[in-house]
Amino acid sequence: MTLTRTEPTAAEPPLVLWLAGALLGLLAVRLLALHYNATELFFDEAQYWSWSREPAFGYYSKPPLVAWIIRTATEVCGASEFCIRLPSPVLHTLTAVAIFRIGRRLYDATTGLWSAMVFATLPGVSVSAGIISTDVPLLLCWAVALIGLIGLLETRAWTPAIVLGVALGLGLNAKYAMAYFGVCLGLYLLATPAHRGLLRDLRLWAALAIALLLIAPNLAWNAQHSFATFAHTADNAKWGGSLVHPMKAAEFFLAQFGVFGPVLFAALLAIALRAYRQGVPSADRLLLAFSLPIVAIVTAQALISRAHANWAALAYVAATVLVTATLVRDLARRWLEASLALHVAVLALIGVATAQAGRLSLPLVGDPLARQLGWRALALETRRVADGSAAERKVATIITDDRSVTAELLYYLPAGSPSVLAWRGAARPQDHYELTRPFRAGSPEPVLLVALRPDATPITSRFTKVEPLGTRKLPAGAGPQRTVNYFLLSGFRAP
């Protein structure tokens, strides 16, 4: 049994050229939008940048690939927000090319072209293309891994095994969610007896060996650091307390209409229902197995605890091709065209909104970009406060009460500022800064505490001398100002 596909036709070269022009044009638009993007680094982005300054095989909350990518980009381009985010639109464009390849292999070039353009304009992709995150390289690795798997199922060549193994290994180094690939493959083989012989194929096990070899350095790093990333991943699931949250599950599920688009997500649900009632062709079954289980698993996670809207992003690589192929095959292309037009409008709206960041305030919502604004102002004010101390009490160290502030200060503080250390209030580190740069007995004093929380006594009570330096109200977009409290501390008392 082989997956359904067609032979190349004379129409393919023009289609490929048209797709190349469209994707390059879209990339140019995104680079222009990135140039005019007025948002500052979100604290996760600032954190990844700080990781990139200290190359390693692992970090507290994520594997290392995103930090390596940022380091490469900044070495070539510089350390501006534009340069840090530059890999995102480029990698998303490459993912669209990989999706074309999937659609072409399983169906035909027309389906591949539509699939690539649909993916490139997804609302979630348009948001993601303006920031740097672990999902960006993860999606590319997932798409390439699917190409490798299809090659294993359709040929006897060894090249697909290498492609699959490298993609799996790099994907795991991007985010552990790449492990969903094994779950999806297991479900596909369970539903497709004709392909279970793959489990006896030496090429599959060679691919897994390559993946293990590539993730081994990260596993070794974790072993040296009390498996910090695994512990964080478990903490992030938040399975303690009540295990039934129907409203959170509903919120996550409804958010997928925004991430994937209302037309496409509704079509995916309809395809899944039809597959349950009538069955589907082999190619559709493969794509369904690599999309629907992820949505189901993360919805269950949301029901048990919580889930962010992007946690099911991997599902939409295969789902894009599946929905596109179905709409083309069922002669429902008008829905595809309507969806594409809607998503292009959303893309334009996102570009305008980020260019006007700090000037927008929506009813009931306020400034939707407030979390990405005001950090440069906070860093400059922190430097002014530190420089304003008298010579005999010159600030030697800055500490913060929040990971986000630590990350933002590390990026936005001017050169020559005091070193920034993290306050560690628990026995086990709660973030990468507490793991690698904690304030401890013997750290230089006096200390400037930058606190966003109204009650700073858990920190100030550990010092013999506490001098409040006042509260500042700093701008954070068009919404409410950010309240920051400053304290000058000395005489640290270790527990």
C-alpha positions in Angstrom: 0.0 0.0 0.0 1.4 3.4 -1.0 0.1 6.9 -0.3 -2.0 8.5 -3.0 -0.1 10.9 -5.3 0.1 12.0 -8.9 2.9 12.1 -11.4 4.5 15.5 -12.3 2.7 17.4 -15.1 3.8 20.1 -17.5 2.0 22.7 -15.4 4.3 22.3 -12.5 7.2 24.6 -13.4 4.9 27.7 -13.8 3.2 26.8 -10.5 6.6 26.5 -8.8 7.7 29.9 -10.2 4.4 31.5 -9.2 4.7 30.1 -5.7 8.3 31.2 -5.3 7.3 34.7 -6.4 4.4 34.8 -4.0 6.4 33.5 -1.0 9.3 35.9 -1.7 6.8 38.8 -2.0 5.2 37.8 1.3 8.6 37.6 2.9 9.5 41.1 1.7 6.2 42.4 3.1 6.9 40.8 6.5 10.5 42.1 6.6 9.1 45.6 5.9 6.6 45.2 8.6 9.3 43.9 10.9 11.4 47.0 10.1 8.5 49.3 11.1 7.5 47.2 14.1 7.4 49.5 17.1 7.0 46.9 19.8 9.9 46.1 22.1 11.0 42.6 22.9 8.5 40.5 24.8 10.2 39.1 27.9 10.5 35.6 26.4 12.3 37.1 23.4 14.6 39.1 25.6 15.3 35.9 27.6 16.1 33.9 24.5 18.5 36.7 23.4 20.3 36.6 26.8 20.6 32.9 26.4 22.2 33.4 23.1 25.0 35.4 24.7 26.0 32.3 26.7 25.8 29.4 24.2 25.0 26.1 25.8 23.4 22.7 25.1 20.4 23.5 27.3 18.6 26.2 29.2 16.2 26.1 32.2 12.9 26.2 30.3 13.7 25.2 26.7 16.2 23.3 24.6 18.9 25.4 23.0 18.0 25.7 19.3 16.2 29.1 19.5 19.2 30.6 21.3 21.6 29.3 18.7 19.4 30.7 15.9 19.4 34.1 17.6 23.1 34.1 18.1 23.6 33.3 14.4 21.3 36.1 13.4 22.8 38.7 15.7 26.4 37.8 14.7 25.4 38.6 11.1 22.9 41.4 11.5 23.3 43.0 14.9 21.5 43.0 18.2 18.4 45.2 17.3 14.9 43.9 17.8 14.7 43.6 14.0 17.8 41.3 13.8 16.7 39.2 16.8 13.3 38.6 15.1 14.6 38.3 11.6 14.9 34.4 11.6 11.1 34.1 12.2 9.7 35.3 8.8 12.6 33.5 7.0 12.0 30.2 8.7 8.2 30.4 8.2 8.8 30.9 4.5 11.0 27.7 4.5 8.2 25.9 6.3 5.7 27.0 3.6 8.1 25.5 1.0 8.2 22.2 2.9 4.5 22.2 3.1 4.3 22.6 -0.7 6.5 19.6 -0.9 4.2 17.6 1.3 1.1 18.6 -0.7 2.9 17.8 -3.9 4.0 14.4 -2.7 0.6 13.3 -1.4 -1.7 15.0 -3.9 -0.5 17.3 -6.7 1.4 20.5 -7.4 -1.8 22.6 -7.3 -2.7 21.3 -3.8 0.9 21.9 -2.7 0.8 25.5 -4.0 -2.5 26.3 -2.2 -1.3 24.6 0.9 1.9 26.6 1.0 0.0 29.9 0.6 -2.6 28.9 3.1 0.0 28.1 5.7 2.1 31.2 5.0 -1.0 33.4 5.7 -2.4 31.6 8.7 -3.3 34.1 11.5 -1.1 32.2 13.9 1.8 32.4 11.5 1.3 36.1 10.9 1.5 36.8 14.6 4.5 34.4 15.0 6.4 36.0 12.1 6.7 39.2 14.1 8.4 37.7 17.1 11.1 35.1 17.8 9.9 31.9 19.6 10.6 28.2 19.9 7.6 27.4 17.7 9.2 28.9 14.6 12.0 26.4 14.1 9.8 23.7 15.6 7.2 24.0 12.8 9.9 23.8 10.1 11.4 20.7 11.7 7.9 19.1 11.9 7.2 19.7 8.3 10.6 18.4 7.2 10.1 15.3 9.4 6.8 14.6 7.6 8.6 14.8 4.3 11.1 12.2 5.6 8.3 10.0 6.9 6.5 10.1 3.5 9.7 9.1 1.8 10.1 6.1 4.2 6.6 5.0 3.4 6.9 5.4 -0.4 10.5 4.4 -1.2 13.3 2.1 -0.1 15.9 4.9 -0.1 17.9 5.8 2.9 17.9 9.6 2.3 14.4 10.0 3.9 15.7 8.2 7.0 18.4 10.8 7.4 16.0 13.7 6.7 13.6 12.3 9.3 16.3 11.7 11.9 17.9 15.1 11.5 14.5 16.9 11.6 13.4 15.0 14.7 16.6 15.7 16.5 16.6 19.4 15.6 12.9 19.6 16.5 13.6 18.2 19.9 16.3 20.8 20.4 13.7 23.4 19.5 11.0 22.2 21.8 10.1 18.9 23.5 6.7 19.0 21.8 8.4 17.4 18.8 7.9 14.2 20.7 4.2 14.4 19.6 5.6 13.1 16.3 6.1 9.6 17.8 2.6 9.6 19.3 1.1 10.6 15.9 3.1 8.0 14.0 1.9 5.3 16.5 -1.7 6.3 16.0 -1.3 6.3 12.2 0.3 2.8 12.2 -2.5 1.6 14.5 -5.1 2.8 12.1 -3.2 1.7 9.0 -2.2 -2.0 9.2 -0.7 -2.0 5.7 2.1 0.3 6.9 2.9 -1.4 10.2 5.8 -3.1 8.5 7.6 0.3 9.0 8.2 -0.9 12.6 10.5 -3.6 11.2 12.2 -1.2 8.8 15.8 -0.6 9.8 15.7 2.9 8.3 13.1 4.0 10.9 15.3 2.9 13.8 18.3 4.6 12.1 16.3 7.8 12.0 15.4 7.5 15.7 19.1 6.9 16.4 20.1 10.1 14.6 17.5 12.0 16.6 18.7 10.6 19.8 22.3 11.5 18.9 21.3 15.1 18.2 19.3 15.5 21.4 21.9 13.7 23.6 23.9 16.8 24.4 20.8 18.5 25.8 20.0 15.4 27.8 23.5 15.5 29.2 23.1 19.2 30.1 19.8 18.4 31.9 21.5 15.6 33.8 24.1 18.0 35.0 21.5 20.5 36.1 19.0 18.3 37.9 16.9 17.9 34.8 15.8 21.5 35.0 14.0 21.6 31.6 12.0 18.5 32.4 11.1 19.8 35.8 10.0 23.1 34.2 7.9 21.3 31.6 6.2 19.3 34.3 5.6 22.5 36.3 4.2 24.2 33.2 1.5 21.5 32.9 0.2 22.5 36.3 -1.5 19.2 37.1 -1.9 20.0 40.8 -5.1 21.0 42.4 -8.5 20.7 40.7 -8.2 18.6 37.5 -11.4 19.7 35.7 -11.5 23.1 34.1 -14.2 23.0 31.3 -14.1 26.7 30.7 -10.3 26.6 30.1 -10.8 23.7 27.7 -13.5 25.7 25.9 -11.4 28.8 25.8 -8.5 26.9 24.2 -10.7 25.1 21.7 -12.4 28.3 20.6 -8.9 30.0 20.3 -8.0 27.5 17.6 -10.6 29.2 15.3 -8.3 32.2 15.6 -5.0 30.4 15.3 -5.9 28.3 12.3 -8.6 30.5 11.0 -12.4 30.1 11.3 -13.0 28.5 7.9 -10.1 26.1 8.1 -10.7 25.0 11.7 -14.4 24.4 11.0 -13.4 22.4 7.9 -10.9 20.3 9.9 -13.6 19.4 12.4 -16.0 18.5 9.5 -13.3 16.4 7.9 -12.6 14.5 11.1 -16.3 13.8 11.5 -16.6 12.6 8.0 -13.5 10.4 8.5 -15.2 8.8 11.5 -18.3 8.1 9.6 -17.0 7.2 6.1 -13.3 6.6 6.3 -10.7 8.6 4.3 -8.0 7.9 1.7 -4.6 6.9 2.9 -3.0 10.3 2.4 -5.8 12.0 4.3 -5.5 9.4 7.1 -1.8 10.2 7.5 -2.4 14.0 7.7 -5.4 13.5 10.1 -3.2 11.3 12.3 -0.6 14.1 12.5 -3.0 16.9 13.3 -6.2 15.9 15.1 -4.5 14.0 18.0 -2.5 17.1 18.9 -5.6 19.2 19.2 -7.2 16.5 21.2 -4.3 16.1 23.6 -3.8 19.8 24.2 -7.6 20.3 24.7 -7.4 17.5 27.3 -4.5 19.3 28.9 -6.6 22.5 29.0 -9.4 20.6 30.6 -7.1 19.2 33.3 -5.2 22.4 33.9 -4.5 25.0 31.2 -3.1 25.4 27.7 -2.0 28.4 25.7 -3.5 28.8 22.2 -0.2 28.1 20.5 0.4 24.7 22.2 -1.4 22.9 19.3 0.5 24.8 16.6 2.2 21.6 15.3 -1.2 20.2 14.3 -1.6 22.9 11.6 1.3 21.7 9.4 -0.5 18.5 8.4 -4.0 20.1 8.9 -3.2 22.8 6.3 -2.5 20.3 3.6 -5.4 18.1 4.6 -8.0 20.9 4.6 -6.6 22.4 1.4 -6.6 19.1 -0.4 -10.1 18.3 0.7 -11.5 21.7 -0.3 -9.8 21.5 -3.7 -11.0 17.9 -4.2 -14.5 18.7 -3.2 -14.6 21.7 -5.6 -15.1 24.1 -2.6 -12.2 26.3 -3.6 -14.3 29.4 -3.0 -14.1 28.7 0.8 -10.4 28.4 0.4 -10.2 31.7 -1.5 -12.4 33.4 1.1 -10.3 32.1 3.9 -7.1 33.2 2.2 -8.5 36.7 1.7 -9.6 36.9 5.3 -6.1 35.9 6.5 -4.4 38.4 4.2 -6.5 41.1 5.8 -5.5 39.9 9.2 -1.9 39.9 8.2 -2.2 43.5 7.0 -4.0 44.5 10.3 -1.2 42.9 12.4 1.4 44.9 10.4 -0.5 48.2 10.9 -1.1 47.4 14.6 2.6 46.7 15.3 3.7 49.8 13.4 1.3 51.8 15.5 2.3 50.1 18.8 1.8 52.3 21.8 -0.9 54.4 20.1 -3.8 51.9 20.2 -6.3 51.4 22.9 -9.3 49.1 22.3 -12.6 49.2 24.3 -12.6 46.6 27.1 -9.1 45.4 26.1 -6.9 48.5 26.3 -3.6 48.4 24.5 -3.3 44.8 23.1 0.5 45.2 22.8 1.1 46.7 26.3 3.2 43.6 27.4 5.7 44.4 24.6 6.0 48.1 25.5 7.6 50.2 28.2 10.7 48.0 28.9 13.2 50.4 27.4 11.7 53.2 29.6 12.0 50.9 32.6 15.7 50.2 31.9 16.6 53.8 31.4 14.8 54.8 34.6 16.6 52.0 36.4 19.9 53.3 35.2 19.0 56.8 36.3 18.1 55.6 39.8 21.3 53.6 40.0 23.4 56.6 38.8 21.6 58.9 41.3 23.0 57.1 44.3 25.7 58.9 46.2 29.3 57.9 45.7 29.5 56.2 49.0 26.6 54.0 48.3 27.1 53.5 44.6 24.9 50.6 43.3 27.0 47.5 42.6 24.2 45.0 41.7 20.7 45.2 40.4 18.2 42.5 41.4 14.6 42.0 40.3 11.6 40.2 41.7 10.4 38.9 38.3 12.0 36.9 35.4 10.5 39.2 32.9 12.2 42.3 34.4 15.5 40.4 34.6 15.3 39.5 30.9 14.2 43.0 29.8 16.9 44.8 31.9 19.6 42.5 30.5 18.7 43.6 27.0 17.7 47.2 27.4 20.1 48.5 30.2 22.7 50.8 28.7 26.3 49.5 28.5 28.3 50.1 31.7 25.3 49.5 34.0 25.6 47.4 37.2 25.3 43.6 36.7 21.8 42.2 36.9 21.3 39.2 39.1 18.1 37.2 39.9 16.6 36.9 43.4 16.2 33.3 44.3 13.5 32.9 46.9 13.1 29.1 46.7 15.4 26.1 47.2 14.9 25.0 43.6 15.6 27.5 40.8 12.4 28.7 39.2 13.9 30.1 36.0 17.2 30.2 34.1 18.4 33.3 35.8 17.9 31.8 39.2 19.9 28.8 38.0 22.8 30.6 36.4 23.0 34.1 37.9 21.4 34.1 41.4 22.1 36.8 44.0 23.8 35.1 46.9 25.9 35.8 49.9 29.1 37.6 48.8 27.4 39.3 45.8 28.5 42.9 45.5 26.5 45.5 47.5 24.7 47.9 47.7 21.9 46.4 45.8 19.2 48.1 43.8 16.0 46.2 43.9 13.6 46.7 41.0 10.2 45.4 42.0 6.9 45.3 40.1 5.0 43.6 42.9 3.5 46.0 45.5 4.8 44.0 48.4 8.6 43.6 48.3 9.1 42.5 51.9 10.0 38.9 51.0 13.2 40.4 49.6 13.7 43.5 51.6 13.3 41.6 54.9 16.5 39.7 54.1 18.7 42.8 54.3 19.7 44.8 57.4 19.5 48.1 55.7 16.6 49.1 53.4 16.2 52.5 51.8 13.1 53.1 49.7 14.0 55.1 46.6 10.4 55.8 45.6 7.8 54.5 43.1 7.8 55.4 39.5 4.9 55.3 37.0 6.3 54.4 33.7 4.5 54.3 30.3 3.5 50.9 28.9 1.8 51.6 25.6 -1.6 53.4 25.5 -2.9 51.5 28.5 -2.3 51.9 32.3 1.2 52.8 33.4 3.6 50.3 34.8 4.3 50.8 38.6 7.9 50.1 39.6 9.3 50.3 43.1 13.0 50.9 43.9 14.9 50.0 47.0 18.5 50.4 47.9 19.6 47.3 50.0 22.7 46.3 51.9 23.6 43.8 54.6 22.3 40.6 53.0 21.5 37.9 55.6 21.7 34.4 54.1 19.2 31.9 55.3 
